[in-house]
């Protein structure tokens, strides 16, 4: 073993203890009294207090007016930096698979790039007949659940000219929304309910439900869409599927917002 390896293995015990104290504050997720901290750490209160003094001095902890200790601004800054580096799509993978397996429908994931909703991931169901959306596909904003949800979550000055182009080229006589006023009505409904869905709007017999996934700053990261035939995702059972998918969405939200009710 060389000198460098010995240094790595030896470490700095006082630093490790200080970080253990910080871990206790983090895991408790609420301010703690000194006695409570010492009990959790199985450490003498005087020793805990010495570490708290150092953590406070460096901004990683703070003492409140009632005597309790909590995380300081420097600790929160570390957390925010870690969240900024989080790949939300990677984080969503197990939830995407949960939806696919529970509903046995095809799934596609999309992101907003430039002026389009583009599919970045596509998963097939276990059915003999599959709805396959190719990665790289641009989803229509009017006829697809994916496009509608993206349109409702993007700034109106960006979306209106894009919708005008789709209205100008549509051949569907009963297109909904058929104009900007109807779109604004749809947008209000979609934002209030937190999802978008279509039943045969894009293609007869094909139904879909889309939910948004937001990052820690509540900006849209990507949209998950469950899509299937009338047999796979029957219109009469859409409400049950929606409730399940919204439950999964709340689980994803709770990763970044601990106060979200699951």
Secondary structure, 3 states (H helix, E strand, C coil): CCHHHHHHHHCCHHHHHHHHHHHHHHHHCCCECHHHHHHHHCCCHHHHHHHHHHHHHCCCEEECCCCCEEECHHHHHHHHHHHHCCCHHHHHHHHHHHHHHHHCCEEEEEEEECCEEEEEEEECCCCCCCCCCCCCCEECCCCCHHHHHHHHHCCHHHHHHHHHHHHHHCCCCCCCCCCHHHHHHHHHHHHHHCEEEEECCCCCCEEEEEEEEECCCCCEEEEEEEEEECCCCCHHHHHHHHHHHHHHHHHHHHHHCCCCCC
